[in-house]
Amino acid sequence: MAEVLVLVDHTDGAVKKTSAELLTIARRIGTPSAVFIGSQVEAARPRLAQFGAEKVYVVDNADVTDYLVAPLAEALEAVVKQAGDVAAVLVPTSGTNKEAAARLAVKLESGLITDAQDVQPGDDGIVVTQTAFAGGYTLQGVVTQGTPIITVKPNTTPPQASQAGAQVVPVELTVSDTAKSAKITEVQEKKKSGRPELTEAAIVVSGGRGTGGDFSPVESFADVLGAAVGASRAAVDAGWYPHSNQVGQTGKQVSPQLYVACGISGAIQHRAGMQTSKTIVAVNKDEEAPIFELVDFGVVGDLFNVLPQATEAVKKA
Ligand code: FAD
């Protein structure tokens, strides 16, 4: 079977859950191989082997991490060319990765589908499910030209272990001068909250304008659930929460098992980032709030009353 290349998302060799999800998807459509960018492949190998990577292509070239996006596309192109028989390239959805995937598609003259929620083998090719128009439509498509390049949203598929060899295959790369057009000069480490990564979390509790700027009940509820904290754009624009926590069309797209919207009206741009969540709960004091059209469970009430009670109830459970 042809190889399915999975770009590994990692921090210093610590492989993120999305990579296990993408390797699980890759096994449905071909032979999974990981693409590892960086020098810490030995730290990553056991987890990549655990989730079925037969090979791990390693691009250990500082230019790829020192410059913005373009060298990453060149690295992926080099791996595709070295691998030869490639059925698809799967990339975890993020701003950077989507740009790299688009550049790769141009280089390979291939079709690209972004923000996939499901990827399955089909009679006409690899069938990709995605939503369009801020979640108003669900559509299925296949790439009809070249090697399908697909960016996949996190939390779309439960990772399933399947031990494989994870044979390391070095890939030589000389990054072109044109790709080295924008250098990263400083990286500021994010403050550690101790909470899970927003796009990877199984549970997300988000706060909106209804918090009035006091996120403490939202954070306390998130902490008893082991959840990540999200925010609406209104809350972010008001300076109450960082943009890195914004959920929606111009923020992050999340698809957790459980999404709890607190004091959020449910504007279409917010829905665009969360409506593929498996179970949606809202707490809002306005029973007419549009978010209630979307929810599995709704609580009409003041979040400052409801959330502390819910937090205590979870603690006792
Ligand atoms: P509001 O709409 O003001 O809603 C606040 C809600 O809180 C109300 O329903 C109210 O009943 C409820 N409430 C008030 N007090 C309480 C209380 N004590 N307890 C319980 N409920 C209470 N928005 C995003 O979120 N993400 C995006 O990525 C995004 N991108 C955008 C892109 C564009 C181009 C544009 C034009 C807009 C975008 N927006 C985005 C903004 C979006 O249109 C809304 O303005 C925003 O989502 C509203 O945030 P909110 O629900 O927190 O505030």
Boltz pocket constraint, residues with backbone or C-beta under 6 A from the ligand:
constraints:
  - pocket:
      binder: B
      contacts: [[A, 207], [A, 208], [A, 209], [A, 210], [A, 211], [A, 231], [A, 232], [A, 233], [A, 234], [A, 235], [A, 246], [A, 247], [A, 248], [A, 249], [A, 250], [A, 251], [A, 252], [A, 262], [A, 263], [A, 264], [A, 265], [A, 266], [A, 267], [A, 268], [A, 269], [A, 270], [A, 273], [A, 283], [A, 284], [A, 285], [A, 286], [A, 289], [A, 301], [A, 302], [A, 303], [A, 304]]
      max_distance: 6.0
